[in-house]
Amino acid sequence: MVESSEGRKRPSRGIYLLPNLFTTSALFAGFYSIILAYGGSYQNAGIAIIVAMVLDGADGRVARMTNTTTAFGAEYDSMADMISFGMAPAFLMYSWSLSSLTAEYHGQLGWVLAFVYTACCGLRLARFNVAVGTADKRFFQGLACPSAAAVLASFVWVMDGVGVSGPDVVVLVGIMTLFTGIAMVSTFTYYSFKDLGTNRKVPFAMLLGLLLLFVVTAVDPGKMILIASAIYALSGPVYYLFRVYRKRTKHSL
């Protein structure tokens, strides 16, 4: 610890390296995913994006735990997210599947869909950075970029693992890529889970549920991540429709 001019102790400079190492690791995982996808190793490319998502979730928590949150770290994290959850998933979907759509119709539809996703990720990150400090931390406006990337990456992980080729499901891939991109820039409300674990006491039932979830995920991680991420991505529009229905019901009474 280093003592400031006011006599208060502050974390040494070495501690600031720790959260940035997690961010750099997440950036490396996203970059490596692009290398793997370029080489045709699509399943491993999807897994690399999931690894980037885990590391991205860790860097912020480490920064808060060590009291080393800085503006530089936040900006660096956004830059890394643009690569790991914007460029890498788009390149993976294009290489694995959407490129066949372009070849089939002799046009640019495949890479246009991939670009739309990438652009939406950039817009989502910019909106999030502007809203920091004013938005409710319990909820996200629009689907978070790591969650959108998890849907696409886990889908490739599962499909390529069972021998399904990208061109065979190119229509579904196009719909998923477009949906996740639009969901990121939408006004759909998503629960952030950031308030979980803030209380010292945790219900025993929740502890058992988390243990069960961990065991089931460990048995078949690809499928479980795909199911969980797809449900979470759909929860935004489903909740929106529920609010619209409830509002109309109240007006009709």
VEXBA-400004 format. One line per 4 residues: number of its first residue (from 1); for each residue x, y, z of N, C-alpha, C. Coordinates in steps of 0.2 Angstrom, whole numbers, padded with zeros to 4 digits, m for minus. Layout:
REM residues N
NUM = X,Y,Z,X,Y,Z,X,Y,Z | ...
//
This chain:
REM residues 253
1 = 0004,m0006,0000,0000,0000,0000,0004,0006,0000 | 0002,0012,m0003,0006,0018,m0004,0002,0023,0000 | 0005,0027,0004,0001,0032,0008,0001,0039,0004 | m0005,0042,0003,m0006,0048,m0001,m0004,0054,0003
5 = m0004,0060,0000,m0002,0066,0004,m0006,0068,0009 | m0013,0065,0009,m0017,0067,0014,m0017,0062,0020 | m0012,0057,0020,m0012,0052,0025,m0016,0046,0024 | m0020,0046,0019,m0024,0040,0017,m0020,0035,0013
9 = m0021,0028,0014,m0018,0023,0011,m0022,0022,0004 | m0018,0021,m0001,m0022,0019,m0007,m0018,0013,m0010 | m0021,0009,m0015,m0018,0003,m0017,m0012,0005,m0021 | m0007,0001,m0021,m0001,0002,m0025,m0002,0001,m0032
13 = 0003,0004,m0036,0002,0004,m0043,0001,m0003,m0046 | 0005,m0008,m0043,0005,m0015,m0045,m0002,m0018,m0045 | m0007,m0016,m0041,m0013,m0019,m0041,m0017,m0017,m0047 | m0016,m0011,m0049,m0020,m0009,m0055,m0019,m0013,m0061
17 = m0013,m0017,m0061,m0011,m0021,m0067,m0016,m0027,m0067 | m0019,m0029,m0061,m0023,m0035,m0061,m0029,m0035,m0065 | m0034,m0030,m0064,m0040,m0030,m0068,m0038,m0029,m0076 | m0033,m0025,m0077,m0031,m0025,m0084,m0028,m0031,m0087
21 = m0025,m0035,m0083,m0023,m0042,m0086,m0029,m0046,m0088 | m0034,m0046,m0084,m0040,m0049,m0086,m0043,m0047,m0092 | m0043,m0040,m0093,m0046,m0037,m0099,m0042,m0039,m0105 | m0035,m0039,m0104,m0030,m0041,m0110,m0031,m0048,m0111
25 = m0033,m0052,m0106,m0034,m0059,m0108,m0040,m0060,m0112 | m0045,m0057,m0110,m0052,m0057,m0114,m0051,m0055,m0121 | m0047,m0049,m0122,m0045,m0047,m0128,m0041,m0052,m0132 | m0037,m0055,m0129,m0033,m0061,m0132,m0037,m0066,m0135
29 = m0042,m0068,m0130,m0047,m0074,m0132,m0051,m0072,m0138 | m0053,m0066,m0138,m0057,m0064,m0144,m0053,m0064,m0150 | m0047,m0061,m0150,m0042,m0061,m0156,m0041,m0068,m0158 | m0039,m0072,m0153,m0038,m0079,m0155,m0044,m0083,m0158
33 = m0050,m0081,m0156,m0056,m0084,m0159,m0056,m0082,m0167 | m0054,m0076,m0168,m0054,m0074,m0175,m0048,m0078,m0179 | m0043,m0079,m0176,m0037,m0084,m0179,m0040,m0091,m0180 | m0043,m0093,m0175,m0046,m0100,m0176,m0051,m0101,m0181
37 = m0056,m0096,m0181,m0061,m0096,m0186,m0058,m0095,m0193 | m0053,m0091,m0194,m0050,m0091,m0201,m0047,m0097,m0203 | m0044,m0101,m0198,m0041,m0107,m0199,m0046,m0113,m0200 | m0053,m0112,m0199,m0058,m0117,m0200,m0059,m0121,m0193
41 = m0056,m0119,m0188,m0058,m0122,m0181,m0064,m0119,m0178 | m0070,m0120,m0180,m0075,m0116,m0178,m0077,m0117,m0171 | m0077,m0123,m0169,m0080,m0125,m0162,m0075,m0122,m0157 | m0069,m0122,m0158,m0064,m0119,m0154,m0064,m0112,m0154
45 = m0066,m0109,m0159,m0067,m0102,m0160,m0073,m0099,m0156 | m0078,m0103,m0156,m0084,m0102,m0152,m0082,m0102,m0144 | m0078,m0107,m0142,m0076,m0108,m0135,m0072,m0103,m0133 | m0068,m0100,m0138,m0063,m0094,m0136,m0067,m0088,m0134
49 = m0073,m0087,m0138,m0077,m0081,m0136,m0080,m0082,m0129 | m0083,m0088,m0128,m0085,m0090,m0121,m0080,m0088,m0116 | m0074,m0090,m0117,m0069,m0089,m0112,m0068,m0082,m0111 | m0068,m0078,m0117,m0067,m0070,m0116,m0073,m0068,m0112
53 = m0079,m0070,m0113,m0085,m0068,m0109,m0084,m0069,m0101 | m0081,m0075,m0099,m0079,m0076,m0092,m0074,m0071,m0090 | m0069,m0070,m0094,m0063,m0066,m0092,m0066,m0059,m0091 | m0070,m0057,m0096,m0073,m0050,m0096,m0077,m0049,m0089
57 = m0081,m0054,m0087,m0085,m0053,m0081,m0081,m0053,m0075 | m0075,m0056,m0075,m0070,m0056,m0070,m0066,m0049,m0069 | m0065,m0046,m0074,m0061,m0040,m0073,m0064,m0034,m0069 | m0070,m0033,m0071,m0074,m0028,m0067,m0075,m0030,m0060
61 = m0076,m0036,m0058,m0077,m0038,m0051,m0070,m0038,m0048 | m0065,m0039,m0051,m0058,m0039,m0048,m0056,m0031,m0046 | m0058,m0027,m0051,m0057,m0020,m0050,m0061,m0017,m0044 | m0067,m0019,m0044,m0071,m0017,m0038,m0068,m0020,m0031
65 = m0067,m0026,m0031,m0064,m0029,m0025,m0058,m0026,m0023 | m0053,m0024,m0027,m0047,m0021,m0026,m0047,m0014,m0026 | m0053,m0011,m0027,m0054,m0004,m0027,m0049,0000,m0032 | m0048,m0003,m0038,m0044,m0001,m0043,m0048,0001,m0049
69 = m0054,0003,m0048,m0058,0005,m0054,m0056,0012,m0057 | m0054,0012,m0063,m0052,0019,m0066,m0055,0020,m0073 | m0055,0026,m0075,m0058,0028,m0082,m0054,0024,m0087 | m0047,0024,m0086,m0043,0020,m0091,m0046,0013,m0092
73 = m0047,0010,m0086,m0049,0003,m0086,m0056,0002,m0090 | m0060,0007,m0089,m0067,0006,m0092,m0066,0007,m0099 | m0062,0012,m0102,m0061,0013,m0109,m0058,0007,m0112 | m0053,0004,m0109,m0049,m0001,m0111,m0054,m0008,m0112
77 = m0058,m0008,m0107,m0063,m0014,m0107,m0068,m0013,m0113 | m0070,m0007,m0114,m0074,m0006,m0120,m0071,m0008,m0127 | m0065,m0006,m0127,m0061,m0007,m0133,m0060,m0015,m0134 | m0059,m0018,m0129,m0058,m0026,m0129,m0065,m0029,m0131
81 = m0070,m0026,m0128,m0077,m0029,m0129,m0078,m0029,m0137 | m0076,m0023,m0140,m0078,m0022,m0147,m0075,m0028,m0151 | m0069,m0030,m0149,m0065,m0035,m0153,m0068,m0042,m0151 | m0069,m0043,m0144,m0071,m0050,m0142,m0078,m0052,m0143
85 = m0083,m0047,m0143,m0090,m0048,m0143,m0093,m0044,m0149 | m0089,m0040,m0153,m0092,m0037,m0159,m0089,m0040,m0165 | m0082,m0040,m0166,m0079,m0042,m0172,m0078,m0050,m0172 | m0076,m0053,m0166,m0075,m0060,m0166,m0081,m0064,m0168
89 = m0087,m0063,m0165,m0093,m0067,m0166,m0095,m0066,m0173 | m0095,m0059,m0176,m0097,m0058,m0183,m0093,m0062,m0188 | m0086,m0062,m0187,m0082,m0065,m0191,m0083,m0073,m0191 | m0084,m0075,m0185,m0086,m0082,m0184,m0092,m0084,m0188
93 = m0097,m0080,m0187,m0104,m0082,m0190,m0103,m0082,m0198 | m0099,m0077,m0200,m0098,m0076,m0207,m0094,m0082,m0210 | m0088,m0083,m0207,m0084,m0089,m0209,m0087,m0095,m0209 | m0091,m0097,m0204,m0094,m0103,m0203,m0100,m0104,m0207
97 = m0104,m0099,m0208,m0111,m0100,m0211,m0113,m0094,m0216 | m0112,m0088,m0214,m0115,m0082,m0218,m0112,m0081,m0225 | m0105,m0084,m0226,m0102,m0083,m0232,m0105,m0087,m0237 | m0108,m0093,m0235,m0112,m0097,m0240,m0118,m0093,m0243
101 = m0121,m0089,m0239,m0127,m0085,m0241,m0125,m0080,m0246 | m0119,m0077,m0245,m0116,m0072,m0250,m0115,m0076,m0257 | m0112,m0082,m0257,m0110,m0086,m0262,m0116,m0088,m0266 | m0121,m0090,m0262,m0127,m0093,m0265,m0131,m0087,m0269
105 = m0132,m0081,m0267,m0135,m0076,m0270,m0131,m0071,m0274 | m0125,m0072,m0274,m0120,m0068,m0278,m0121,m0061,m0276 | m0121,m0060,m0269,m0122,m0053,m0267,m0118,m0052,m0260 | m0120,m0047,m0257,m0116,m0045,m0251,m0121,m0047,m0244
109 = m0126,m0050,m0245,m0130,m0051,m0239,m0127,m0054,m0233 | m0123,m0059,m0234,m0119,m0062,m0228,m0115,m0058,m0224 | m0111,m0054,m0228,m0106,m0049,m0224,m0110,m0043,m0221 | m0115,m0041,m0225,m0119,m0036,m0222,m0122,m0038,m0216
113 = m0125,m0044,m0215,m0128,m0046,m0208,m0123,m0046,m0203 | m0117,m0048,m0205,m0111,m0048,m0200,m0109,m0041,m0198 | m0109,m0037,m0203,m0107,m0030,m0201,m0113,m0027,m0197 | m0119,m0028,m0198,m0124,m0025,m0194,m0123,m0027,m0187
117 = m0122,m0033,m0186,m0121,m0036,m0179,m0115,m0032,m0176 | m0109,m0031,m0179,m0103,m0028,m0177,m0105,m0020,m0175 | m0109,m0017,m0180,m0110,m0010,m0179,m0115,m0009,m0173 | m0120,m0014,m0172,m0124,m0013,m0166,m0120,m0014,m0160
121 = m0115,m0019,m0160,m0111,m0019,m0154,m0108,m0013,m0152 | m0105,m0010,m0157,m0101,m0003,m0156,m0106,0002,m0153 | m0112,0002,m0156,m0117,0007,m0153,m0119,0005,m0146 | m0120,m0001,m0145,m0122,m0003,m0138,m0117,m0001,m0133
125 = m0110,m0002,m0135,m0105,0000,m0130,m0105,0007,m0129 | m0106,0011,m0134,m0106,0018,m0134,m0111,0021,m0129 | m0117,0018,m0130,m0123,0020,m0126,m0122,0018,m0119 | m0119,0012,m0118,m0118,0010,m0111,m0113,0015,m0107
129 = m0108,0017,m0111,m0103,0021,m0108,m0106,0028,m0106 | m0110,0030,m0110,m0113,0037,m0109,m0118,0037,m0103 | m0121,0031,m0102,m0126,0030,m0097,m0123,0028,m0090 | m0117,0027,m0090,m0114,0025,m0084,m0114,0030,m0078
133 = m0117,0028,m0073,m0118,0033,m0067,m0125,0036,m0067 | m0129,0035,m0072,m0136,0037,m0072,m0141,0032,m0072 | m0139,0026,m0076,m0143,0021,m0077,m0144,0016,m0071 | m0150,0013,m0070,m0151,0008,m0065,m0146,0002,m0066
137 = m0142,0001,m0061,m0137,m0005,m0062,m0140,m0012,m0062 | m0146,m0012,m0059,m0150,m0019,m0059,m0152,m0021,m0066 | m0153,m0016,m0071,m0155,m0018,m0077,m0151,m0015,m0083 | m0151,m0019,m0088,m0148,m0016,m0094,m0153,m0014,m0099
141 = m0151,m0009,m0103,m0156,m0006,m0108,m0153,m0009,m0115 | m0156,m0014,m0117,m0153,m0018,m0123,m0149,m0024,m0121 | m0148,m0029,m0125,m0145,m0035,m0123,m0137,m0033,m0123 | m0134,m0035,m0117,m0127,m0034,m0116,m0123,m0038,m0122
145 = m0117,m0035,m0124,m0113,m0037,m0129,m0111,m0044,m0128 | m0108,m0046,m0122,m0106,m0053,m0120,m0111,m0058,m0121 | m0118,m0056,m0119,m0123,m0060,m0119,m0125,m0062,m0126 | m0125,m0057,m0131,m0126,m0058,m0138,m0121,m0062,m0141
149 = m0115,m0061,m0139,m0109,m0065,m0142,m0110,m0072,m0139 | m0112,m0073,m0133,m0113,m0080,m0131,m0118,m0084,m0134 | m0124,m0081,m0137,m0129,m0084,m0141,m0126,m0087,m0147 | m0122,m0083,m0151,m0119,m0085,m0157,m0113,m0090,m0156
153 = m0109,m0089,m0151,m0103,m0093,m0150,m0105,m0100,m0148 | m0110,m0100,m0143,m0112,m0107,m0141,m0116,m0111,m0146 | m0119,m0107,m0150,m0123,m0111,m0156,m0118,m0114,m0161 | m0113,m0110,m0162,m0108,m0113,m0167,m0104,m0119,m0163
157 = m0103,m0118,m0157,m0100,m0123,m0152,m0104,m0130,m0153 | m0110,m0129,m0152,m0115,m0135,m0152,m0116,m0138,m0159 | m0117,m0134,m0163,m0119,m0136,m0170,m0113,m0140,m0173 | m0107,m0136,m0173,m0101,m0139,m0176,m0099,m0145,m0172
161 = m0100,m0146,m0166,m0098,m0151,m0162,m0102,m0158,m0164 | m0108,m0157,m0166,m0112,m0163,m0168,m0112,m0164,m0176 | m0108,m0160,m0179,m0107,m0161,m0186,m0111,m0157,m0191 | m0115,m0152,m0188,m0119,m0148,m0193,m0115,m0143,m0196
165 = m0115,m0142,m0202,m0111,m0137,m0206,m0115,m0131,m0206 | m0112,m0125,m0206,m0115,m0119,m0206,m0119,m0117,m0212 | m0118,m0119,m0218,m0122,m0118,m0224,m0129,m0121,m0223 | m0129,m0127,m0219,m0135,m0130,m0219,m0140,m0127,m0214
169 = m0138,m0122,m0210,m0142,m0118,m0206,m0141,m0111,m0207 | m0140,m0109,m0213,m0138,m0102,m0214,m0144,m0097,m0213 | m0150,m0099,m0215,m0156,m0095,m0213,m0157,m0094,m0206 | m0156,m0099,m0202,m0157,m0098,m0195,m0151,m0094,m0192
173 = m0145,m0095,m0195,m0139,m0091,m0192,m0140,m0083,m0194 | m0143,m0082,m0200,m0144,m0075,m0202,m0149,m0072,m0197 | m0155,m0075,m0196,m0160,m0073,m0191,m0157,m0072,m0184 | m0153,m0076,m0182,m0150,m0075,m0175,m0145,m0070,m0175
177 = m0141,m0069,m0180,m0136,m0063,m0180,m0140,m0057,m0180 | m0145,m0056,m0184,m0149,m0050,m0185,m0152,m0049,m0178 | m0155,m0054,m0175,m0159,m0053,m0169,m0155,m0050,m0163 | m0149,m0054,m0163,m0145,m0052,m0157,m0142,m0045,m0158
181 = m0141,m0043,m0164,m0138,m0036,m0166,m0143,m0031,m0164 | m0150,m0032,m0166,m0155,m0027,m0165,m0156,m0027,m0157 | m0156,m0033,m0154,m0157,m0033,m0147,m0152,m0029,m0143 | m0146,m0029,m0145,m0141,m0024,m0142,m0143,m0017,m0142
185 = m0146,m0015,m0147,m0147,m0007,m0148,m0155,m0006,m0146 | m0158,m0011,m0144,m0165,m0010,m0143,m0166,m0007,m0136 | m0173,m0005,m0134,m0174,m0003,m0127,m0177,m0008,m0123 | m0176,m0015,m0125,m0178,m0020,m0121,m0175,m0020,m0114
189 = m0178,m0022,m0109,m0175,m0022,m0102,m0173,m0029,m0100 | m0166,m0029,m0098,m0163,m0036,m0096,m0161,m0035,m0089 | m0162,m0040,m0085,m0159,m0040,m0078,m0152,m0041,m0079 | m0148,m0037,m0075,m0141,m0037,m0075,m0138,m0042,m0070
193 = m0141,m0045,m0065,m0139,m0049,m0060,m0133,m0046,m0056 | m0132,m0039,m0056,m0127,m0036,m0053,m0128,m0035,m0045 | m0135,m0036,m0043,m0136,m0035,m0036,m0136,m0042,m0033 | m0135,m0047,m0036,m0134,m0054,m0033,m0127,m0054,m0030
197 = m0127,m0057,m0024,m0121,m0058,m0020,m0119,m0051,m0016 | m0124,m0046,m0016,m0122,m0040,m0012,m0124,m0041,m0005 | m0129,m0046,m0004,m0130,m0047,0003,m0126,m0053,0006 | m0124,m0053,0012,m0120,m0058,0015,m0123,m0064,0015
201 = m0130,m0064,0017,m0134,m0070,0018,m0137,m0072,0011 | m0136,m0078,0010,m0139,m0081,0004,m0144,m0087,0005 | m0150,m0087,0003,m0155,m0092,0004,m0152,m0099,0002 | m0153,m0104,0007,m0151,m0110,0006,m0153,m0113,m0001
205 = m0159,m0112,m0003,m0162,m0114,m0009,m0158,m0112,m0015 | m0156,m0105,m0015,m0152,m0102,m0020,m0146,m0105,m0021 | m0143,m0107,m0015,m0136,m0110,m0015,m0137,m0117,m0018 | m0142,m0121,m0017,m0143,m0127,m0020,m0144,m0127,m0027
209 = m0148,m0122,m0029,m0149,m0120,m0036,m0143,m0119,m0040 | m0139,m0115,m0037,m0132,m0113,m0041,m0128,m0119,m0041 | m0128,m0123,m0036,m0124,m0130,m0036,m0126,m0134,m0042 | m0133,m0135,m0042,m0136,m0139,m0047,m0134,m0136,m0054
213 = m0135,m0130,m0055,m0133,m0127,m0061,m0126,m0128,m0063 | m0122,m0127,m0059,m0115,m0129,m0060,m0113,m0136,m0062 | m0117,m0141,m0059,m0116,m0148,m0061,m0118,m0149,m0068 | m0124,m0147,m0069,m0127,m0148,m0076,m0123,m0145,m0081
217 = m0121,m0139,m0080,m0117,m0135,m0085,m0110,m0139,m0086 | m0107,m0142,m0081,m0101,m0145,m0082,m0102,m0152,m0086 | m0108,m0155,m0086,m0109,m0161,m0089,m0109,m0159,m0097 | m0112,m0154,m0099,m0113,m0152,m0106,m0113,m0145,m0107
221 = m0107,m0142,m0106,m0106,m0134,m0106,m0109,m0131,m0112 | m0108,m0133,m0118,m0110,m0130,m0124,m0117,m0129,m0124 | m0121,m0135,m0123,m0128,m0135,m0124,m0131,m0130,m0118 | m0129,m0131,m0112,m0131,m0127,m0107,m0130,m0120,m0108
225 = m0124,m0118,m0110,m0123,m0111,m0111,m0128,m0108,m0117 | m0129,m0112,m0122,m0133,m0110,m0127,m0140,m0109,m0125 | m0143,m0114,m0121,m0150,m0114,m0118,m0150,m0107,m0114 | m0146,m0107,m0109,m0146,m0101,m0105,m0146,m0094,m0108
229 = m0141,m0094,m0113,m0140,m0087,m0116,m0146,m0086,m0121 | m0149,m0091,m0124,m0155,m0090,m0128,m0161,m0088,m0124 | m0162,m0091,m0119,m0167,m0089,m0114,m0167,m0082,m0112 | m0160,m0080,m0110,m0159,m0073,m0108,m0160,m0068,m0113
233 = m0158,m0070,m0119,m0159,m0065,m0125,m0166,m0064,m0127 | m0170,m0069,m0126,m0177,m0069,m0127,m0181,m0066,m0121 | m0178,m0065,m0116,m0182,m0063,m0110,m0184,m0055,m0111 | m0179,m0052,m0114,m0181,m0044,m0115,m0187,m0043,m0119
237 = m0188,m0046,m0125,m0194,m0045,m0129,m0200,m0048,m0126 | m0199,m0054,m0122,m0205,m0057,m0119,m0207,m0053,m0113 | m0203,m0050,m0110,m0205,m0045,m0104,m0208,m0039,m0107 | m0206,m0036,m0113,m0209,m0031,m0116,m0216,m0032,m0118
241 = m0217,m0038,m0121,m0224,m0040,m0123,m0228,m0041,m0117 | m0226,m0043,m0112,m0229,m0044,m0106,m0232,m0038,m0103 | m0227,m0033,m0103,m0229,m0026,m0100,m0234,m0023,m0105 | m0234,m0024,m0111,m0239,m0021,m0116,m0246,m0024,m0115
245 = m0246,m0031,m0114,m0252,m0034,m0112,m0255,m0032,m0106 | m0251,m0031,m0101,m0253,m0029,m0094,m0256,m0022,m0094 | m0253,m0018,m0098,m0255,m0011,m0099,m0262,m0011,m0102 | m0263,m0015,m0108,m0269,m0015,m0111,m0274,m0018,m0107
249 = m0273,m0023,m0103,m0278,m0026,m0099,m0280,m0021,m0094 | m0276,m0017,m0091,m0278,m0012,m0086,m0282,m0007,m0089 | m0281,m0005,m0095,m0285,0000,m0099,m0292,m0002,m0100 | m0292,m0009,m0102,m0299,m0012,m0104,m0303,m0013,m0098
253 = m0301,m0012,m0092,m0305,m0014,m0086,m0309,m0007,m0084
//
